[in-house]
Amino acid sequence: MEKKLGAILGILAAAAVIFAGVSHGVPAGETLVRAAVAFAAGGLVGWLVFGKLGAALMREAAGSERKDSEGSGTENGERNG
């Protein structure tokens, strides 16, 4: 799944660069090189955000919040003291 999301983000980044290059009159060769770089960067960002690294960071963040709320003892109207 993370590979598909990374590929989609890469394709969208490349399409945006091609559109911007064509609309501003940038030469075709330079536009294609910029699109290739945008595709690679978009794919990398998509893989990092939605891939295994992003999932691990989300799990860690969710786990730390859950631990903080479990130990407070104030759920359901209970109060200390």
PDB file with SEQRES, HELIX, SHEET and CRYST1 records, atoms N, CA, C and O in Angstrom:
SEQRES   1 A   81  MET GLU LYS LYS LEU GLY ALA ILE LEU GLY ILE LEU ALA          
SEQRES   2 A   81  ALA ALA ALA VAL ILE PHE ALA GLY VAL SER HIS GLY VAL          
SEQRES   3 A   81  PRO ALA GLY GLU THR LEU VAL ARG ALA ALA VAL ALA PHE          
SEQRES   4 A   81  ALA ALA GLY GLY LEU VAL GLY TRP LEU VAL PHE GLY LYS          
SEQRES   5 A   81  LEU GLY ALA ALA LEU MET ARG GLU ALA ALA GLY SER GLU          
SEQRES   6 A   81  ARG LYS ASP SER GLU GLY SER GLY THR GLU ASN GLY GLU          
SEQRES   7 A   81  ARG ASN GLY                                                  
HELIX    1 AA1 GLU A    2  SER A   23  1                                  22    
HELIX    2 AA2 ALA A   28  PHE A   50  1                                  23    
HELIX    3 AA3 LYS A   52  GLU A   70  1                                  19    
HELIX    4 AA4 GLU A   75  GLY A   77  5                                   3    
CRYST1    1.000    1.000    1.000  90.00  90.00  90.00 P 1           1          
ATOM      1  N   MET A   1       0.816  -1.191   0.000  1.00  0.00           N  
ATOM      2  CA  MET A   1       0.000   0.000   0.000  1.00  0.00           C  
ATOM      3  C   MET A   1       0.865   1.263   0.000  1.00  0.00           C  
ATOM      4  O   MET A   1       0.580   2.226  -0.712  1.00  0.00           O  
ATOM      5  N   GLU A   2       1.946   1.240   0.825  1.00  0.00           N  
ATOM      6  CA  GLU A   2       2.792   2.429   0.900  1.00  0.00           C  
ATOM      7  C   GLU A   2       3.496   2.720  -0.426  1.00  0.00           C  
ATOM      8  O   GLU A   2       3.784   3.875  -0.737  1.00  0.00           O  
ATOM      9  N   LYS A   3       3.770   1.687  -1.196  1.00  0.00           N  
ATOM     10  CA  LYS A   3       4.399   1.907  -2.495  1.00  0.00           C  
ATOM     11  C   LYS A   3       3.435   2.591  -3.455  1.00  0.00           C  
ATOM     12  O   LYS A   3       3.836   3.439  -4.252  1.00  0.00           O  
ATOM     13  N   LYS A   4       2.163   2.218  -3.374  1.00  0.00           N  
ATOM     14  CA  LYS A   4       1.165   2.838  -4.248  1.00  0.00           C  
ATOM     15  C   LYS A   4       0.967   4.305  -3.893  1.00  0.00           C  
ATOM     16  O   LYS A   4       0.867   5.146  -4.787  1.00  0.00           O  
ATOM     17  N   LEU A   5       0.909   4.626  -2.604  1.00  0.00           N  
ATOM     18  CA  LEU A   5       0.736   6.022  -2.199  1.00  0.00           C  
ATOM     19  C   LEU A   5       1.953   6.858  -2.578  1.00  0.00           C  
ATOM     20  O   LEU A   5       1.810   8.002  -3.008  1.00  0.00           O  
ATOM     21  N   GLY A   6       3.132   6.302  -2.424  1.00  0.00           N  
ATOM     22  CA  GLY A   6       4.337   7.004  -2.828  1.00  0.00           C  
ATOM     23  C   GLY A   6       4.359   7.244  -4.329  1.00  0.00           C  
ATOM     24  O   GLY A   6       4.754   8.318  -4.783  1.00  0.00           O  
ATOM     25  N   ALA A   7       3.935   6.249  -5.100  1.00  0.00           N  
ATOM     26  CA  ALA A   7       3.897   6.395  -6.549  1.00  0.00           C  
ATOM     27  C   ALA A   7       2.869   7.437  -6.968  1.00  0.00           C  
ATOM     28  O   ALA A   7       3.115   8.224  -7.882  1.00  0.00           O  
ATOM     29  N   ILE A   8       1.719   7.443  -6.302  1.00  0.00           N  
ATOM     30  CA  ILE A   8       0.686   8.435  -6.628  1.00  0.00           C  
ATOM     31  C   ILE A   8       1.188   9.843  -6.342  1.00  0.00           C  
ATOM     32  O   ILE A   8       1.001  10.744  -7.160  1.00  0.00           O  
ATOM     33  N   LEU A   9       1.819  10.042  -5.196  1.00  0.00           N  
ATOM     34  CA  LEU A   9       2.355  11.360  -4.882  1.00  0.00           C  
ATOM     35  C   LEU A   9       3.459  11.758  -5.860  1.00  0.00           C  
ATOM     36  O   LEU A   9       3.558  12.925  -6.237  1.00  0.00           O  
ATOM     37  N   GLY A  10       4.271  10.820  -6.264  1.00  0.00           N  
ATOM     38  CA  GLY A  10       5.312  11.098  -7.246  1.00  0.00           C  
ATOM     39  C   GLY A  10       4.735  11.498  -8.595  1.00  0.00           C  
ATOM     40  O   GLY A  10       5.215  12.438  -9.229  1.00  0.00           O  
ATOM     41  N   ILE A  11       3.709  10.787  -9.029  1.00  0.00           N  
ATOM     42  CA  ILE A  11       3.059  11.108 -10.304  1.00  0.00           C  
ATOM     43  C   ILE A  11       2.400  12.483 -10.242  1.00  0.00           C  
ATOM     44  O   ILE A  11       2.490  13.258 -11.194  1.00  0.00           O  
ATOM     45  N   LEU A  12       1.741  12.787  -9.128  1.00  0.00           N  
ATOM     46  CA  LEU A  12       1.113  14.101  -8.979  1.00  0.00           C  
ATOM     47  C   LEU A  12       2.152  15.222  -8.982  1.00  0.00           C  
ATOM     48  O   LEU A  12       1.930  16.278  -9.576  1.00  0.00           O  
ATOM     49  N   ALA A  13       3.274  14.993  -8.327  1.00  0.00           N  
ATOM     50  CA  ALA A  13       4.336  16.004  -8.315  1.00  0.00           C  
ATOM     51  C   ALA A  13       4.896  16.210  -9.719  1.00  0.00           C  
ATOM     52  O   ALA A  13       5.121  17.347 -10.134  1.00  0.00           O  
ATOM     53  N   ALA A  14       5.119  15.131 -10.449  1.00  0.00           N  
ATOM     54  CA  ALA A  14       5.634  15.245 -11.810  1.00  0.00           C  
ATOM     55  C   ALA A  14       4.629  15.946 -12.718  1.00  0.00           C  
ATOM     56  O   ALA A  14       5.009  16.775 -13.545  1.00  0.00           O  
ATOM     57  N   ALA A  15       3.352  15.617 -12.567  1.00  0.00           N  
ATOM     58  CA  ALA A  15       2.321  16.260 -13.390  1.00  0.00           C  
ATOM     59  C   ALA A  15       2.246  17.757 -13.101  1.00  0.00           C  
ATOM     60  O   ALA A  15       2.072  18.558 -14.020  1.00  0.00           O  
ATOM     61  N   ALA A  16       2.375  18.134 -11.839  1.00  0.00           N  
ATOM     62  CA  ALA A  16       2.343  19.553 -11.482  1.00  0.00           C  
ATOM     63  C   ALA A  16       3.533  20.289 -12.084  1.00  0.00           C  
ATOM     64  O   ALA A  16       3.386  21.414 -12.562  1.00  0.00           O  
ATOM     65  N   VAL A  17       4.708  19.671 -12.067  1.00  0.00           N  
ATOM     66  CA  VAL A  17       5.905  20.296 -12.641  1.00  0.00           C  
ATOM     67  C   VAL A  17       5.772  20.422 -14.158  1.00  0.00           C  
ATOM     68  O   VAL A  17       6.148  21.445 -14.731  1.00  0.00           O  
ATOM     69  N   ILE A  18       5.245  19.397 -14.800  1.00  0.00           N  
ATOM     70  CA  ILE A  18       5.059  19.462 -16.255  1.00  0.00           C  
ATOM     71  C   ILE A  18       4.060  20.556 -16.615  1.00  0.00           C  
ATOM     72  O   ILE A  18       4.284  21.322 -17.552  1.00  0.00           O  
ATOM     73  N   PHE A  19       2.966  20.627 -15.878  1.00  0.00           N  
ATOM     74  CA  PHE A  19       1.965  21.660 -16.135  1.00  0.00           C  
ATOM     75  C   PHE A  19       2.556  23.056 -15.958  1.00  0.00           C  
ATOM     76  O   PHE A  19       2.344  23.937 -16.791  1.00  0.00           O  
ATOM     77  N   ALA A  20       3.297  23.252 -14.870  1.00  0.00           N  
ATOM     78  CA  ALA A  20       3.903  24.559 -14.617  1.00  0.00           C  
ATOM     79  C   ALA A  20       4.946  24.890 -15.677  1.00  0.00           C  
ATOM     80  O   ALA A  20       5.033  26.038 -16.114  1.00  0.00           O  
ATOM     81  N   GLY A  21       5.735  23.911 -16.098  1.00  0.00           N  
ATOM     82  CA  GLY A  21       6.756  24.147 -17.109  1.00  0.00           C  
ATOM     83  C   GLY A  21       6.160  24.504 -18.459  1.00  0.00           C  
ATOM     84  O   GLY A  21       6.649  25.405 -19.142  1.00  0.00           O  
ATOM     85  N   VAL A  22       5.108  23.802 -18.843  1.00  0.00           N  
ATOM     86  CA  VAL A  22       4.463  24.079 -20.128  1.00  0.00           C  
ATOM     87  C   VAL A  22       3.780  25.439 -20.106  1.00  0.00           C  
ATOM     88  O   VAL A  22       3.852  26.188 -21.080  1.00  0.00           O  
ATOM     89  N   SER A  23       3.122  25.756 -19.007  1.00  0.00           N  
ATOM     90  CA  SER A  23       2.392  27.021 -18.940  1.00  0.00           C  
ATOM     91  C   SER A  23       3.317  28.241 -18.883  1.00  0.00           C  
ATOM     92  O   SER A  23       2.910  29.340 -19.261  1.00  0.00           O  
ATOM     93  N   HIS A  24       4.545  28.059 -18.420  1.00  0.00           N  
ATOM     94  CA  HIS A  24       5.484  29.176 -18.331  1.00  0.00           C  
ATOM     95  C   HIS A  24       6.519  29.180 -19.453  1.00  0.00           C  
ATOM     96  O   HIS A  24       7.415  30.025 -19.459  1.00  0.00           O  
ATOM     97  N   GLY A  25       6.412  28.262 -20.391  1.00  0.00           N  
ATOM     98  CA  GLY A  25       7.297  28.263 -21.542  1.00  0.00           C  
ATOM     99  C   GLY A  25       8.708  27.753 -21.289  1.00  0.00           C  
ATOM    100  O   GLY A  25       9.638  28.138 -21.999  1.00  0.00           O  
ATOM    101  N   VAL A  26       8.883  26.895 -20.291  1.00  0.00           N  
ATOM    102  CA  VAL A  26      10.201  26.308 -20.013  1.00  0.00           C  
ATOM    103  C   VAL A  26      10.482  25.255 -21.096  1.00  0.00           C  
ATOM    104  O   VAL A  26       9.569  24.529 -21.488  1.00  0.00           O  
ATOM    105  N   PRO A  27      11.723  25.160 -21.583  1.00  0.00           N  
ATOM    106  CA  PRO A  27      12.047  24.157 -22.610  1.00  0.00           C  
ATOM    107  C   PRO A  27      11.688  22.729 -22.169  1.00  0.00           C  
ATOM    108  O   PRO A  27      11.755  22.387 -20.988  1.00  0.00           O  
ATOM    109  N   ALA A  28      11.308  21.915 -23.153  1.00  0.00           N  
ATOM    110  CA  ALA A  28      10.801  20.564 -22.868  1.00  0.00           C  
ATOM    111  C   ALA A  28      11.828  19.701 -22.138  1.00  0.00           C  
ATOM    112  O   ALA A  28      11.463  18.979 -21.210  1.00  0.00           O  
ATOM    113  N   GLY A  29      13.071  19.754 -22.523  1.00  0.00           N  
ATOM    114  CA  GLY A  29      14.110  18.934 -21.883  1.00  0.00           C  
ATOM    115  C   GLY A  29      14.265  19.280 -20.417  1.00  0.00           C  
ATOM    116  O   GLY A  29      14.350  18.396 -19.563  1.00  0.00           O  
ATOM    117  N   GLU A  30      14.301  20.560 -20.133  1.00  0.00           N  
ATOM    118  CA  GLU A  30      14.440  20.991 -18.737  1.00  0.00           C  
ATOM    119  C   GLU A  30      13.196  20.624 -17.916  1.00  0.00           C  
ATOM    120  O   GLU A  30      13.300  20.249 -16.748  1.00  0.00           O  
ATOM    121  N   THR A  31      12.031  20.736 -18.538  1.00  0.00           N  
ATOM    122  CA  THR A  31      10.789  20.373 -17.852  1.00  0.00           C  
ATOM    123  C   THR A  31      10.773  18.885 -17.514  1.00  0.00           C  
ATOM    124  O   THR A  31      10.344  18.496 -16.428  1.00  0.00           O  
ATOM    125  N   LEU A  32      11.236  18.063 -18.436  1.00  0.00           N  
ATOM    126  CA  LEU A  32      11.245  16.620 -18.183  1.00  0.00           C  
ATOM    127  C   LEU A  32      12.243  16.239 -17.087  1.00  0.00           C  
ATOM    128  O   LEU A  32      11.971  15.345 -16.285  1.00  0.00           O  
ATOM    129  N   VAL A  33      13.383  16.904 -17.052  1.00  0.00           N  
ATOM    130  CA  VAL A  33      14.359  16.635 -15.986  1.00  0.00           C  
ATOM    131  C   VAL A  33      13.776  17.050 -14.643  1.00  0.00           C  
ATOM    132  O   VAL A  33      13.885  16.317 -13.661  1.00  0.00           O  
ATOM    133  N   ARG A  34      13.159  18.224 -14.600  1.00  0.00           N  
ATOM    134  CA  ARG A  34      12.534  18.677 -13.347  1.00  0.00           C  
ATOM    135  C   ARG A  34      11.406  17.737 -12.926  1.00  0.00           C  
ATOM    136  O   ARG A  34      11.232  17.471 -11.736  1.00  0.00           O  
ATOM    137  N   ALA A  35      10.638  17.233 -13.896  1.00  0.00           N  
ATOM    138  CA  ALA A  35       9.551  16.304 -13.587  1.00  0.00           C  
ATOM    139  C   ALA A  35      10.092  14.990 -13.027  1.00  0.00           C  
ATOM    140  O   ALA A  35       9.498  14.412 -12.117  1.00  0.00           O  
ATOM    141  N   ALA A  36      11.211  14.520 -13.565  1.00  0.00           N  
ATOM    142  CA  ALA A  36      11.816  13.280 -13.057  1.00  0.00           C  
ATOM    143  C   ALA A  36      12.291  13.459 -11.620  1.00  0.00           C  
ATOM    144  O   ALA A  36      12.121  12.570 -10.786  1.00  0.00           O  
ATOM    145  N   VAL A  37      12.885  14.610 -11.338  1.00  0.00           N  
ATOM    146  CA  VAL A  37      13.329  14.878  -9.962  1.00  0.00           C  
ATOM    147  C   VAL A  37      12.127  14.995  -9.036  1.00  0.00           C  
ATOM    148  O   VAL A  37      12.156  14.487  -7.915  1.00  0.00           O  
ATOM    149  N   ALA A  38      11.064  15.664  -9.498  1.00  0.00           N  
ATOM    150  CA  ALA A  38       9.855  15.794  -8.681  1.00  0.00           C  
ATOM    151  C   ALA A  38       9.202  14.438  -8.442  1.00  0.00           C  
ATOM    152  O   ALA A  38       8.677  14.182  -7.358  1.00  0.00           O  
ATOM    153  N   PHE A  39       9.234  13.564  -9.456  1.00  0.00           N  
ATOM    154  CA  PHE A  39       8.680  12.222  -9.295  1.00  0.00           C  
ATOM    155  C   PHE A  39       9.441  11.444  -8.222  1.00  0.00           C  
ATOM    156  O   PHE A  39       8.836  10.800  -7.365  1.00  0.00           O  
ATOM    157  N   ALA A  40      10.763  11.508  -8.276  1.00  0.00           N  
ATOM    158  CA  ALA A  40      11.583  10.796  -7.286  1.00  0.00           C  
ATOM    159  C   ALA A  40      11.376  11.375  -5.886  1.00  0.00           C  
ATOM    160  O   ALA A  40      11.229  10.627  -4.920  1.00  0.00           O  
ATOM    161  N   ALA A  41      11.364  12.691  -5.776  1.00  0.00           N  
ATOM    162  CA  ALA A  41      11.179  13.323  -4.465  1.00  0.00           C  
ATOM    163  C   ALA A  41       9.778  13.056  -3.923  1.00  0.00           C  
ATOM    164  O   ALA A  41       9.619  12.777  -2.735  1.00  0.00           O  
ATOM    165  N   GLY A  42       8.769  13.137  -4.775  1.00  0.00           N  
ATOM    166  CA  GLY A  42       7.400  12.860  -4.338  1.00  0.00           C  
ATOM    167  C   GLY A  42       7.219  11.417  -3.902  1.00  0.00           C  
ATOM    168  O   GLY A  42       6.531  11.138  -2.920  1.00  0.00           O  
ATOM    169  N   GLY A  43       7.835  10.507  -4.633  1.00  0.00           N  
ATOM    170  CA  GLY A  43       7.772   9.099  -4.240  1.00  0.00           C  
ATOM    171  C   GLY A  43       8.461   8.842  -2.916  1.00  0.00           C  
ATOM    172  O   GLY A  43       7.969   8.071  -2.092  1.00  0.00           O  
ATOM    173  N   LEU A  44       9.607   9.491  -2.710  1.00  0.00           N  
ATOM    174  CA  LEU A  44      10.334   9.336  -1.446  1.00  0.00           C  
ATOM    175  C   LEU A  44       9.532   9.904  -0.278  1.00  0.00           C  
ATOM    176  O   LEU A  44       9.431   9.270   0.773  1.00  0.00           O  
ATOM    177  N   VAL A  45       8.972  11.077  -0.455  1.00  0.00           N  
ATOM    178  CA  VAL A  45       8.161  11.679   0.608  1.00  0.00           C  
ATOM    179  C   VAL A  45       6.934  10.817   0.902  1.00  0.00           C  
ATOM    180  O   VAL A  45       6.587  10.600   2.063  1.00  0.00           O  
ATOM    181  N   GLY A  46       6.283  10.332  -0.142  1.00  0.00           N  
ATOM    182  CA  GLY A  46       5.128   9.456   0.058  1.00  0.00           C  
ATOM    183  C   GLY A  46       5.494   8.181   0.790  1.00  0.00           C  
ATOM    184  O   GLY A  46       4.737   7.711   1.639  1.00  0.00           O  
ATOM    185  N   TRP A  47       6.645   7.620   0.470  1.00  0.00           N  
ATOM    186  CA  TRP A  47       7.086   6.406   1.151  1.00  0.00           C  
ATOM    187  C   TRP A  47       7.411   6.687   2.613  1.00  0.00           C  
ATOM    188  O   TRP A  47       7.091   5.883   3.488  1.00  0.00           O  
ATOM    189  N   LEU A  48       8.048   7.827   2.880  1.00  0.00           N  
ATOM    190  CA  LEU A  48       8.398   8.161   4.263  1.00  0.00           C  
ATOM    191  C   LEU A  48       7.163   8.484   5.102  1.00  0.00           C  
ATOM    192  O   LEU A  48       7.076   8.076   6.260  1.00  0.00           O  
ATOM    193  N   VAL A  49       6.217   9.207   4.530  1.00  0.00           N  
ATOM    194  CA  VAL A  49       5.041   9.620   5.289  1.00  0.00           C  
ATOM    195  C   VAL A  49       4.063   8.469   5.468  1.00  0.00           C  
ATOM    196  O   VAL A  49       3.569   8.241   6.572  1.00  0.00           O  
ATOM    197  N   PHE A  50       3.781   7.744   4.393  1.00  0.00           N  
ATOM    198  CA  PHE A  50       2.770   6.692   4.449  1.00  0.00           C  
ATOM    199  C   PHE A  50       3.351   5.297   4.563  1.00  0.00           C  
ATOM    200  O   PHE A  50       2.601   4.334   4.719  1.00  0.00           O  
ATOM    201  N   GLY A  51       4.651   5.163   4.491  1.00  0.00           N  
ATOM    202  CA  GLY A  51       5.291   3.858   4.516  1.00  0.00           C  
ATOM    203  C   GLY A  51       5.541   3.342   5.925  1.00  0.00           C  
ATOM    204  O   GLY A  51       4.873   3.740   6.878  1.00  0.00           O  
ATOM    205  N   LYS A  52       6.502   2.463   6.033  1.00  0.00           N  
ATOM    206  CA  LYS A  52       6.797   1.820   7.307  1.00  0.00           C  
ATOM    207  C   LYS A  52       7.309   2.811   8.346  1.00  0.00           C  
ATOM    208  O   LYS A  52       6.982   2.698   9.527  1.00  0.00           O  
ATOM    209  N   LEU A  53       8.103   3.771   7.916  1.00  0.00           N  
ATOM    210  CA  LEU A  53       8.615   4.765   8.852  1.00  0.00           C  
ATOM    211  C   LEU A  53       7.478   5.621   9.405  1.00  0.00           C  
ATOM    212  O   LEU A  53       7.404   5.856  10.611  1.00  0.00           O  
ATOM    213  N   GLY A  54       6.603   6.081   8.533  1.00  0.00           N  
ATOM    214  CA  GLY A  54       5.456   6.876   8.978  1.00  0.00           C  
ATOM    215  C   GLY A  54       4.537   6.083   9.883  1.00  0.00           C  
ATOM    216  O   GLY A  54       4.037   6.612  10.875  1.00  0.00           O  
ATOM    217  N   ALA A  55       4.306   4.818   9.556  1.00  0.00           N  
ATOM    218  CA  ALA A  55       3.450   3.974  10.389  1.00  0.00           C  
ATOM    219  C   ALA A  55       4.077   3.743  11.763  1.00  0.00           C  
ATOM    220  O   ALA A  55       3.374   3.733  12.774  1.00  0.00           O  
ATOM    221  N   ALA A  56       5.384   3.560  11.802  1.00  0.00           N  
ATOM    222  CA  ALA A  56       6.059   3.355  13.080  1.00  0.00           C  
ATOM    223  C   ALA A  56       5.975   4.616  13.936  1.00  0.00           C  
ATOM    224  O   ALA A  56       5.749   4.527  15.143  1.00  0.00           O  
ATOM    225  N   LEU A  57       6.152   5.785  13.329  1.00  0.00           N  
ATOM    226  CA  LEU A  57       6.042   7.028  14.081  1.00  0.00           C  
ATOM    227  C   LEU A  57       4.628   7.238  14.607  1.00  0.00           C  
ATOM    228  O   LEU A  57       4.447   7.699  15.734  1.00  0.00           O  
ATOM    229  N   MET A  58       3.630   6.904  13.802  1.00  0.00           N  
ATOM    230  CA  MET A  58       2.238   7.048  14.247  1.00  0.00           C  
ATOM    231  C   MET A  58       1.925   6.080  15.396  1.00  0.00           C  
ATOM    232  O   MET A  58       1.236   6.442  16.350  1.00  0.00           O  
ATOM    233  N   ARG A  59       2.436   4.847  15.296  1.00  0.00           N  
ATOM    234  CA  ARG A  59       2.221   3.877  16.374  1.00  0.00           C  
ATOM    235  C   ARG A  59       2.866   4.356  17.662  1.00  0.00           C  
ATOM    236  O   ARG A  59       2.277   4.250  18.738  1.00  0.00           O  
ATOM    237  N   GLU A  60       4.078   4.885  17.549  1.00  0.00           N  
ATOM    238  CA  GLU A  60       4.789   5.369  18.730  1.00  0.00           C  
ATOM    239  C   GLU A  60       4.058   6.556  19.359  1.00  0.00           C  
ATOM    240  O   GLU A  60       3.933   6.636  20.581  1.00  0.00           O  
ATOM    241  N   ALA A  61       3.585   7.463  18.532  1.00  0.00           N  
ATOM    242  CA  ALA A  61       2.858   8.631  19.048  1.00  0.00           C  
ATOM    243  C   ALA A  61       1.546   8.208  19.701  1.00  0.00           C  
ATOM    244  O   ALA A  61       1.185   8.732  20.755  1.00  0.00           O  
ATOM    245  N   ALA A  62       0.839   7.281  19.099  1.00  0.00           N  
ATOM    246  CA  ALA A  62      -0.418   6.813  19.676  1.00  0.00           C  
ATOM    247  C   ALA A  62      -0.164   6.051  20.969  1.00  0.00           C  
ATOM    248  O   ALA A  62      -0.950   6.152  21.911  1.00  0.00           O  
ATOM    249  N   GLY A  63       0.914   5.297  21.024  1.00  0.00           N  
ATOM    250  CA  GLY A  63       1.237   4.543  22.232  1.00  0.00           C  
ATOM    251  C   GLY A  63       1.596   5.444  23.390  1.00  0.00           C  
ATOM    252  O   GLY A  63       1.220   5.156  24.526  1.00  0.00           O  
ATOM    253  N   SER A  64       2.313   6.527  23.141  1.00  0.00           N  
ATOM    254  CA  SER A  64       2.712   7.426  24.226  1.00  0.00           C  
ATOM    255  C   SER A  64       1.506   8.186  24.770  1.00  0.00           C  
ATOM    256  O   SER A  64       1.441   8.442  25.972  1.00  0.00           O  
ATOM    257  N   GLU A  65       0.552   8.554  23.918  1.00  0.00           N  
ATOM    258  CA  GLU A  65      -0.660   9.223  24.397  1.00  0.00           C  
ATOM    259  C   GLU A  65      -1.508   8.276  25.228  1.00  0.00           C  
ATOM    260  O   GLU A  65      -2.065   8.668  26.253  1.00  0.00           O  
ATOM    261  N   ARG A  66      -1.605   7.040  24.790  1.00  0.00           N  
ATOM    262  CA  ARG A  66      -2.416   6.058  25.501  1.00  0.00           C  
ATOM    263  C   ARG A  66      -1.836   5.803  26.892  1.00  0.00           C  
ATOM    264  O   ARG A  66      -2.589   5.683  27.859  1.00  0.00           O  
ATOM    265  N   LYS A  67      -0.526   5.720  27.006  1.00  0.00           N  
ATOM    266  CA  LYS A  67       0.108   5.485  28.304  1.00  0.00           C  
ATOM    267  C   LYS A  67      -0.118   6.665  29.233  1.00  0.00           C  
ATOM    268  O   LYS A  67      -0.344   6.473  30.428  1.00  0.00           O  
ATOM    269  N   ASP A  68      -0.061   7.882  28.707  1.00  0.00           N  
ATOM    270  CA  ASP A  68      -0.274   9.063  29.529  1.00  0.00           C  
ATOM    271  C   ASP A  68      -1.688   9.113  30.086  1.00  0.00           C  
ATOM    272  O   ASP A  68      -1.878   9.467  31.249  1.00  0.00           O  
ATOM    273  N   SER A  69      -2.672   8.768  29.285  1.00  0.00           N  
ATOM    274  CA  SER A  69      -4.055   8.860  29.746  1.00  0.00           C  
ATOM    275  C   SER A  69      -4.430   7.706  30.666  1.00  0.00           C  
ATOM    276  O   SER A  69      -5.337   7.862  31.483  1.00  0.00           O  
ATOM    277  N   GLU A  70      -3.774   6.563  30.568  1.00  0.00           N  
ATOM    278  CA  GLU A  70      -4.114   5.430  31.416  1.00  0.00           C  
ATOM    279  C   GLU A  70      -3.694   5.652  32.863  1.00  0.00           C  
ATOM    280  O   GLU A  70      -4.375   5.181  33.774  1.00  0.00           O  
ATOM    281  N   GLY A  71      -2.629   6.330  33.090  1.00  0.00           N  
ATOM    282  CA  GLY A  71      -2.096   6.464  34.427  1.00  0.00           C  
ATOM    283  C   GLY A  71      -2.627   7.644  35.220  1.00  0.00           C  
ATOM    284  O   GLY A  71      -2.209   7.837  36.362  1.00  0.00           O  
ATOM    285  N   SER A  72      -3.527   8.440  34.666  1.00  0.00           N  
ATOM    286  CA  SER A  72      -3.940   9.653  35.363  1.00  0.00           C  
ATOM    287  C   SER A  72      -4.951   9.379  36.474  1.00  0.00           C  
ATOM    288  O   SER A  72      -4.956  10.093  37.476  1.00  0.00           O  
ATOM    289  N   GLY A  73      -5.804   8.367  36.327  1.00  0.00           N  
ATOM    290  CA  GLY A  73      -6.780   8.031  37.357  1.00  0.00           C  
ATOM    291  C   GLY A  73      -7.935   9.008  37.449  1.00  0.00           C  
ATOM    292  O   GLY A  73      -8.656   9.011  38.446  1.00  0.00           O  
ATOM    293  N   THR A  74      -8.128   9.832  36.440  1.00  0.00           N  
ATOM    294  CA  THR A  74      -9.219  10.798  36.482  1.00  0.00           C  
ATOM    295  C   THR A  74     -10.300  10.489  35.463  1.00  0.00           C  
ATOM    296  O   THR A  74     -11.143  11.347  35.199  1.00  0.00           O  
ATOM    297  N   GLU A  75     -10.309   9.300  34.882  1.00  0.00           N  
ATOM    298  CA  GLU A  75     -11.350   8.946  33.943  1.00  0.00           C  
ATOM    299  C   GLU A  75     -12.654   8.693  34.694  1.00  0.00           C  
ATOM    300  O   GLU A  75     -12.640   8.297  35.859  1.00  0.00           O  
ATOM    301  N   ASN A  76     -13.754   8.917  34.036  1.00  0.00           N  
ATOM    302  CA  ASN A  76     -15.095   8.658  34.556  1.00  0.00           C  
ATOM    303  C   ASN A  76     -15.384   9.422  35.847  1.00  0.00           C  
ATOM    304  O   ASN A  76     -16.074   8.900  36.723  1.00  0.00           O  
ATOM    305  N   GLY A  77     -14.887  10.606  35.979  1.00  0.00           N  
ATOM    306  CA  GLY A  77     -15.211  11.448  37.119  1.00  0.00           C  
ATOM    307  C   GLY A  77     -14.466  11.128  38.395  1.00  0.00           C  
ATOM    308  O   GLY A  77     -14.752  11.735  39.427  1.00  0.00           O  
ATOM    309  N   GLU A  78     -13.527  10.207  38.374  1.00  0.00           N  
ATOM    310  CA  GLU A  78     -12.781   9.891  39.587  1.00  0.00           C  
ATOM    311  C   GLU A  78     -11.773  10.996  39.858  1.00  0.00           C  
ATOM    312  O   GLU A  78     -11.132  11.504  38.938  1.00  0.00           O  
ATOM    313  N   ARG A  79     -11.638  11.361  41.118  1.00  0.00           N  
ATOM    314  CA  ARG A  79     -10.667  12.404  41.479  1.00  0.00           C  
ATOM    315  C   ARG A  79      -9.820  11.905  42.630  1.00  0.00           C  
ATOM    316  O   ARG A  79     -10.296  11.186  43.509  1.00  0.00           O  
ATOM    317  N   ASN A  80      -8.584  12.290  42.611  1.00  0.00           N  
ATOM    318  CA  ASN A  80      -7.674  11.926  43.692  1.00  0.00           C  
ATOM    319  C   ASN A  80      -7.785  12.962  44.808  1.00  0.00           C  
ATOM    320  O   ASN A  80      -7.703  14.164  44.557  1.00  0.00           O  
ATOM    321  N   GLY A  81      -7.969  12.494  46.028  1.00  0.00           N  
ATOM    322  CA  GLY A  81      -7.929  13.375  47.190  1.00  0.00           C  
ATOM    323  C   GLY A  81      -9.223  13.970  47.455  1.00  0.00           C  
ATOM    324  O   GLY A  81      -9.365  14.742  48.403  1.00  0.00           O  
TER     325      GLY A  81                                                      
END                                                                             
